[in-house]
Amino acid sequence: MKKHRFRQETEAVRGGTGLAKKNGPLSTPIYQTSTFEVTDMQEQLRVTPTDSFYTRYGNPTNTVAENAIAELEGTDAALLFSSGMAAITTSILALVRAGDHIVAQRDIYGGVIKFLSQWLPKLGIESTFVDTNDMEQHERALRPNTKLLHIESPTNPNVRVVDLEKIAALARKHNLITTIDSTFATPVNCRPAEWGIDLVLHSGTKYFGGHSDLICGIAAGRRDLIEQIHHTRTTLGCCIDPHAAFLLLRGIKTIAVRVERQNQSALQIAEFLRQHPRVTRVHYPMLKDHPDYAIAKKQMKGAGCVVSFEVEGSGADACRVAEALHLFTLAPSLGGVDSLVTIPVLTSHYMIDPDLRKKMGVTEQMIRLSVGIEHVDDLIADLDQGLTVLTGARKQAVLAD
């Protein structure tokens, strides 16, 4: 873990740039170029491993964003990718080979489950899925050829929190590499490297971008791992465009203040939902009755913007509530300034087998909110009026009886 020079808010704004006085642009320029000119062949050899050779290998705009992210995470280095899935798949492909075995949580993003269970077996790599915080089950799943432990915290959409200290200790005991999808946490709320996790992965599309206008993936960690992943990224070609990196830098500058606002609003909304008579269950780690409350308080500054809850009735009732909302836009994704609402069984977990969804605790009655930066009182009022459709449905059912 790298020592932090400044507090999070300062690192977000200044972490990717030098502090020396200079004449030049305040904002990082966009190096919107595919290739770079050299004066002679000796210089060509010199620049080949740098960010001034060919943008698939690196780009000065991208480098500033990568340095800013490494500062925020407290890691040696970071890499940008064309999407969150590109970051996860490329990183895992770089770290395992045919004959290796992976242990992963059962309740992780659906696309990653598909990659681990359907794509990697074609390359001779097997995966075993285990319960989120059952460390004994994690250890029982290990084999002599296990190479990697992959976790997600908080999870999507149940917002479970993994004990990172225990995962890191288990990995050290068995000489394993640990990777975490930390998209829901952000480095503002949790820095997994401080707890001993080797590689931190993000969909930068979400909180880092913050405005729902770019697609981006992130890997941050030890330099030896990042260099290994860089070679694979160069071969697969899933680099980010410098204009997207510029937009990412703009988002990073405000991530600390946005996440702090989202932490506060999401907790207030979770508390409102917990008391609502038509809501049967609320998933948010900073609620005291959440199963991972103690872990969340230990290792997180806040729980982020995602609140999931289940309503009484059927999946159709959950859809009716979501469709009745006005300030929560019907759209997938999360972490942006606009509040969003989605039904996980129809979006992020649509591709997952229904039996596996049941084991993961993802029900048809579940609604997932991404709380933006609108005023929390307006958001609560919107949820209150949206939930009235359940009252109407109940009255109709009584009359029918």
C-alpha positions as CSV (number, residue, x, y, z in Angstrom):
1,M,0.0,0.0,0.0
2,K,1.3,3.4,-1.0
3,K,1.4,6.3,1.6
4,H,-1.2,9.0,1.0
5,R,0.1,12.6,0.6
6,F,-3.2,14.3,1.1
7,R,-6.8,13.7,2.3
8,Q,-9.3,12.1,-0.1
9,E,-10.9,15.4,-1.2
10,T,-7.5,16.9,-2.1
11,E,-6.3,13.7,-3.8
12,A,-9.4,13.6,-6.0
13,V,-8.8,17.1,-7.3
14,R,-4.9,17.2,-7.4
15,G,-3.7,13.6,-7.1
16,G,-3.1,13.0,-10.8
17,T,-1.1,16.2,-11.4
18,G,2.2,17.7,-10.2
19,L,2.1,20.6,-7.7
20,A,5.0,22.6,-9.2
21,K,4.1,26.1,-10.4
22,K,4.0,26.3,-14.2
23,N,2.5,28.1,-17.2
24,G,0.0,25.9,-18.9
25,P,-3.6,24.6,-18.9
26,L,-5.3,24.0,-15.6
27,S,-7.3,21.0,-17.1
28,T,-5.4,18.1,-18.5
29,P,-5.3,18.4,-22.3
30,I,-6.9,15.7,-24.4
31,Y,-4.2,13.9,-26.5
32,Q,-6.7,12.9,-29.1
33,T,-4.3,11.0,-31.2
34,S,-3.7,7.4,-32.1
35,T,0.0,7.7,-32.6
36,F,3.0,9.9,-31.8
37,E,5.8,11.3,-34.0
38,V,9.5,10.7,-33.3
39,T,12.6,12.4,-34.6
40,D,14.6,9.2,-35.3
41,M,14.6,5.5,-34.7
42,Q,16.6,5.7,-31.5
43,E,13.9,7.8,-30.0
44,Q,11.3,5.4,-31.4
45,L,12.9,2.6,-29.3
46,R,13.0,4.9,-26.3
47,V,9.3,5.9,-26.4
48,T,7.9,2.4,-27.2
49,P,7.3,1.5,-23.5
50,T,5.9,4.9,-22.7
51,D,2.6,6.7,-23.1
52,S,3.9,8.6,-26.2
53,F,4.2,5.7,-28.6
54,Y,0.7,4.5,-29.6
55,T,-2.5,5.0,-27.7
56,R,-3.3,1.3,-27.4
57,Y,-0.1,1.1,-25.3
58,G,-0.7,4.4,-23.4
59,N,-1.6,8.0,-23.7
60,P,-0.6,11.1,-21.7
61,T,-4.3,12.0,-20.9
62,N,-4.9,8.4,-19.7
63,T,-1.7,8.5,-17.6
64,V,-2.9,11.5,-15.6
65,A,-6.2,9.7,-14.9
66,E,-4.4,6.5,-13.9
67,N,-2.1,8.4,-11.6
68,A,-5.0,10.1,-9.9
69,I,-6.8,6.8,-9.3
70,A,-3.6,5.2,-7.9
71,E,-3.4,8.1,-5.5
72,L,-7.0,7.7,-4.4
73,E,-6.7,3.9,-3.9
74,G,-3.3,4.1,-2.3
75,T,-1.8,1.6,-4.8
76,D,1.5,1.5,-6.8
77,A,-0.2,2.0,-10.1
78,A,-3.5,1.8,-12.0
79,L,-4.7,1.1,-15.5
80,L,-7.8,2.2,-17.5
81,F,-9.9,0.0,-19.8
82,S,-12.7,0.4,-22.2
83,S,-15.3,-0.9,-19.7
84,G,-15.6,-2.4,-16.2
85,M,-16.0,-5.9,-17.7
86,A,-12.9,-5.3,-19.8
87,A,-11.0,-4.5,-16.6
88,I,-12.2,-7.6,-14.8
89,T,-11.8,-10.1,-17.7
90,T,-8.4,-8.7,-18.8
91,S,-7.0,-8.7,-15.3
92,I,-8.1,-12.3,-14.6
93,L,-6.9,-13.5,-17.9
94,A,-3.5,-11.9,-17.2
95,L,-3.2,-13.6,-13.8
96,V,-4.3,-17.2,-14.5
97,R,-3.6,-19.9,-17.0
98,A,-4.9,-23.2,-18.2
99,G,-5.1,-25.6,-15.2
100,D,-5.6,-22.9,-12.6
101,H,-8.6,-22.6,-10.3
102,I,-10.5,-19.6,-9.0
103,V,-12.6,-19.2,-5.9
104,A,-15.3,-16.5,-6.2
105,Q,-18.3,-15.3,-4.3
106,R,-21.6,-16.5,-5.5
107,D,-23.3,-13.1,-5.3
108,I,-21.2,-11.1,-7.8
109,Y,-22.1,-9.2,-11.0
110,G,-23.9,-11.4,-13.5
111,G,-21.5,-10.7,-16.3
112,V,-18.6,-11.9,-14.2
113,I,-20.4,-15.1,-13.2
114,K,-20.9,-15.8,-16.9
115,F,-17.2,-15.1,-17.6
116,L,-16.1,-17.4,-14.8
117,S,-18.6,-20.2,-15.4
118,Q,-18.9,-20.2,-19.2
119,W,-15.9,-18.6,-20.8
120,L,-12.9,-19.6,-18.6
121,P,-13.7,-23.3,-18.7
122,K,-13.1,-23.1,-22.5
123,L,-9.5,-22.1,-21.6
124,G,-9.1,-24.9,-19.0
125,I,-9.7,-22.7,-16.0
126,E,-12.3,-23.7,-13.4
127,S,-14.1,-21.7,-10.8
128,T,-15.9,-22.5,-7.5
129,F,-18.6,-20.2,-6.1
130,V,-19.0,-19.7,-2.4
131,D,-21.1,-17.8,0.1
132,T,-20.1,-14.2,0.7
133,N,-18.8,-14.2,4.3
134,D,-18.4,-17.9,5.0
135,M,-14.7,-18.0,5.4
136,E,-14.7,-21.8,6.2
137,Q,-16.5,-22.4,2.9
138,H,-13.9,-20.2,1.1
139,E,-11.1,-22.3,2.6
140,R,-12.8,-25.7,1.8
141,A,-13.2,-24.6,-1.8
142,L,-9.4,-24.1,-2.2
143,R,-7.5,-26.6,-4.3
144,P,-3.7,-27.1,-4.8
145,N,-4.1,-25.3,-8.2
146,T,-6.2,-22.4,-6.8
147,K,-4.5,-19.2,-8.0
148,L,-7.0,-16.4,-7.3
149,L,-9.7,-15.3,-4.9
150,H,-12.2,-12.9,-6.5
151,I,-14.7,-11.0,-4.4
152,E,-17.1,-8.1,-4.7
153,S,-17.9,-5.7,-1.9
154,P,-20.4,-4.3,-1.4
155,T,-22.3,-6.7,-3.6
156,N,-24.8,-6.1,-6.3
157,P,-27.7,-5.9,-5.6
158,N,-27.9,-7.2,-2.0
159,V,-25.2,-4.7,-0.8
160,R,-23.5,-7.4,1.3
161,V,-20.1,-6.3,2.7
162,V,-17.1,-8.7,2.7
163,D,-14.6,-8.8,5.6
164,L,-11.5,-7.8,3.6
165,E,-9.1,-8.4,6.5
166,K,-10.2,-12.1,6.7
167,I,-10.0,-12.6,2.9
168,A,-6.5,-11.1,2.8
169,A,-5.4,-13.3,5.6
170,L,-6.8,-16.4,3.9
171,A,-5.0,-15.5,0.7
172,R,-1.7,-14.9,2.4
173,K,-2.0,-18.2,4.2
174,H,-2.4,-20.0,0.8
175,N,-0.2,-17.7,-1.4
176,L,-3.2,-16.6,-3.5
177,I,-3.8,-13.4,-5.4
178,T,-6.9,-11.4,-4.2
179,T,-9.0,-9.3,-6.6
180,I,-12.0,-7.2,-5.6
181,D,-14.7,-5.5,-7.6
182,S,-15.0,-2.4,-5.5
183,T,-17.3,-0.4,-7.7
184,F,-20.0,0.0,-5.1
185,A,-17.5,1.2,-2.5
186,T,-15.3,3.7,-4.3
187,P,-12.0,4.7,-2.7
188,V,-13.9,7.4,-0.8
189,N,-15.7,4.8,1.3
190,C,-13.2,2.0,1.3
191,R,-9.6,1.4,0.2
192,P,-9.2,-2.4,-0.1
193,A,-5.4,-2.1,-0.5
194,E,-5.3,-0.9,3.1
195,W,-6.8,-4.2,4.1
196,G,-4.3,-6.3,2.2
197,I,-6.2,-6.8,-1.1
198,D,-3.8,-7.1,-4.1
199,L,-5.9,-5.8,-7.0
200,V,-8.8,-3.4,-6.9
201,L,-11.2,-3.3,-9.9
202,H,-13.9,-0.8,-10.7
203,S,-16.5,0.0,-13.3
204,G,-15.3,3.6,-13.7
205,T,-18.5,4.2,-15.6
206,K,-20.2,4.5,-12.2
207,Y,-19.0,6.8,-9.4
208,F,-15.6,7.8,-11.0
209,G,-17.3,9.2,-14.1
210,G,-20.3,10.3,-12.1
211,H,-22.4,11.7,-14.9
212,S,-23.6,8.7,-16.9
213,D,-21.7,9.8,-20.0
214,L,-18.7,7.5,-20.4
215,I,-17.8,3.8,-20.2
216,C,-14.6,2.9,-18.4
217,G,-12.9,0.2,-16.4
218,I,-10.2,0.4,-13.7
219,A,-7.6,-1.9,-12.2
220,A,-5.4,-0.6,-9.4
221,G,-2.8,-2.5,-7.4
222,R,0.8,-3.7,-6.9
223,R,3.1,-2.6,-9.7
224,D,4.1,-6.2,-10.6
225,L,0.4,-7.1,-11.2
226,I,-0.3,-3.9,-13.1
227,E,2.6,-4.5,-15.4
228,Q,1.5,-8.0,-16.1
229,I,-2.1,-6.8,-16.8
230,H,-0.7,-4.0,-19.0
231,H,0.9,-6.5,-21.3
232,T,-2.4,-8.4,-21.7
233,R,-4.4,-5.2,-22.2
234,T,-2.1,-4.2,-25.0
235,T,-2.6,-7.5,-26.7
236,L,-6.4,-7.6,-26.3
237,G,-6.7,-3.9,-27.2
238,C,-9.3,-2.9,-24.6
239,C,-7.8,0.5,-23.8
240,I,-9.8,3.6,-23.1
241,D,-10.1,6.5,-25.5
242,P,-8.3,9.7,-24.4
243,H,-11.5,11.8,-24.6
244,A,-13.2,9.4,-22.2
245,A,-10.2,9.6,-20.0
246,F,-10.6,13.4,-20.0
247,L,-14.2,13.1,-18.9
248,L,-13.2,10.6,-16.3
249,L,-10.7,13.1,-14.9
250,R,-13.5,15.7,-14.6
251,G,-15.6,13.2,-12.7
252,I,-12.7,12.2,-10.4
253,K,-12.4,15.8,-9.2
254,T,-15.8,15.8,-7.6
255,I,-16.0,12.1,-6.5
256,A,-15.4,12.9,-2.9
257,V,-18.1,15.5,-2.5
258,R,-20.6,13.5,-4.6
259,V,-20.1,10.3,-2.6
260,E,-20.4,12.0,0.7
261,R,-23.8,13.5,-0.4
262,Q,-24.9,10.1,-1.7
263,N,-23.9,8.3,1.5
264,Q,-26.0,10.7,3.6
265,S,-29.1,10.6,1.3
266,A,-29.0,6.8,0.7
267,L,-29.0,6.2,4.5
268,Q,-32.0,8.5,5.0
269,I,-33.8,6.8,2.2
270,A,-33.0,3.3,3.6
271,E,-34.3,4.4,7.0
272,F,-37.5,5.7,5.4
273,L,-38.1,2.5,3.5
274,R,-37.4,0.3,6.5
275,Q,-40.4,1.9,8.2
276,H,-42.8,1.8,5.2
277,P,-45.6,-0.7,5.7
278,R,-45.5,-2.0,2.1
279,V,-41.7,-2.7,2.2
280,T,-40.8,-6.1,3.5
281,R,-37.0,-5.8,3.5
282,V,-34.3,-3.2,3.0
283,H,-30.7,-3.9,2.0
284,Y,-28.2,-1.2,3.1
285,P,-25.1,-1.9,5.2
286,M,-25.3,1.1,7.4
287,L,-28.7,0.0,8.8
288,K,-28.1,-1.6,12.2
289,D,-30.1,-4.7,11.3
290,H,-28.1,-5.4,8.2
291,P,-26.1,-8.7,8.6
292,D,-22.8,-7.0,7.7
293,Y,-23.3,-3.8,9.7
294,A,-20.4,-4.5,12.0
295,I,-18.1,-5.2,9.1
296,A,-19.3,-2.1,7.2
297,K,-18.7,0.1,10.2
298,K,-15.2,-1.3,10.6
299,Q,-13.9,-0.9,7.1
300,M,-16.2,1.7,5.3
301,K,-16.6,5.5,5.7
302,G,-20.1,5.2,4.2
303,A,-22.1,2.6,2.2
304,G,-22.6,4.5,-1.0
305,C,-25.6,5.2,-3.2
306,V,-27.2,1.8,-3.8
307,V,-30.2,0.9,-1.7
308,S,-32.1,-2.3,-2.6
309,F,-35.5,-3.1,-1.1
310,E,-38.3,-5.7,-1.5
311,V,-42.0,-4.9,-1.7
312,E,-45.0,-7.0,-0.7
313,G,-46.7,-8.7,-3.6
314,S,-45.3,-10.0,-6.8
315,G,-42.6,-9.1,-9.3
316,A,-45.3,-7.2,-11.3
317,D,-45.9,-5.1,-8.2
318,A,-42.2,-4.2,-8.0
319,C,-42.3,-3.2,-11.6
320,R,-45.4,-1.0,-11.0
321,V,-43.6,0.8,-8.1
322,A,-40.5,1.4,-10.2
323,E,-42.6,2.7,-13.1
324,A,-44.5,5.1,-10.8
325,L,-41.4,7.0,-9.8
326,H,-40.6,10.3,-11.3
327,L,-37.3,11.5,-9.9
328,F,-35.8,8.0,-10.1
329,T,-35.2,7.4,-13.8
330,L,-35.8,3.8,-15.1
331,A,-32.3,2.9,-16.2
332,P,-29.5,0.5,-15.3
333,S,-26.2,1.6,-13.9
334,L,-25.4,3.6,-10.7
335,G,-23.2,6.1,-9.0
336,G,-24.1,9.2,-11.1
337,V,-25.6,12.5,-10.2
338,D,-29.1,11.4,-11.4
339,S,-31.1,9.0,-9.3
340,L,-32.0,5.7,-11.0
341,V,-34.2,2.7,-10.4
342,T,-34.1,-0.8,-11.8
343,I,-35.4,-4.3,-11.2
344,P,-32.3,-6.6,-10.9
345,V,-34.0,-9.7,-12.2
346,L,-34.7,-7.9,-15.4
347,T,-31.3,-6.1,-15.8
348,S,-28.1,-7.0,-14.0
349,H,-29.2,-10.5,-13.0
350,Y,-31.4,-11.3,-16.0
351,M,-28.8,-13.7,-17.4
352,I,-28.5,-15.6,-14.2
353,D,-30.3,-18.9,-13.7
354,P,-33.4,-18.4,-11.5
355,D,-32.3,-21.1,-9.0
356,L,-28.9,-19.3,-8.6
357,R,-30.6,-16.0,-8.2
358,K,-32.7,-17.5,-5.4
359,K,-29.5,-18.7,-3.7
360,M,-28.1,-15.2,-4.1
361,G,-31.2,-13.7,-2.5
362,V,-32.2,-11.7,-5.6
363,T,-36.0,-11.8,-5.7
364,E,-38.6,-10.7,-8.2
365,Q,-39.9,-8.3,-5.6
366,M,-36.5,-6.5,-5.3
367,I,-36.1,-2.9,-6.5
368,R,-32.6,-1.3,-6.7
369,L,-32.1,2.4,-6.3
370,S,-29.1,4.4,-7.2
371,V,-29.4,7.6,-5.2
372,G,-28.1,10.7,-6.9
373,I,-27.4,14.2,-5.6
374,E,-31.0,15.6,-5.8
375,H,-32.4,16.8,-2.5
376,V,-33.2,13.8,-0.3
377,D,-36.6,15.1,0.8
378,D,-37.7,15.2,-2.8
379,L,-36.4,11.7,-3.4
380,I,-38.2,10.4,-0.3
381,A,-41.5,12.1,-1.4
382,D,-41.1,10.5,-4.8
383,L,-40.7,7.0,-3.2
384,D,-43.6,7.6,-0.9
385,Q,-46.0,8.4,-3.8
386,G,-44.6,5.6,-5.9
387,L,-45.3,3.0,-3.2
388,T,-49.0,4.1,-3.1
389,V,-49.6,1.9,-6.1
390,L,-49.3,-1.1,-3.7
391,T,-52.0,0.4,-1.5
392,G,-54.3,0.6,-4.5
393,A,-53.5,-2.9,-5.5
394,R,-54.2,-4.2,-2.0
395,K,-57.6,-2.4,-1.9
396,Q,-58.5,-4.0,-5.3
397,A,-57.6,-7.4,-4.0
398,V,-59.7,-7.0,-0.9
399,L,-62.7,-5.9,-3.0
400,A,-62.2,-8.9,-5.4
401,D,-62.3,-11.3,-2.4
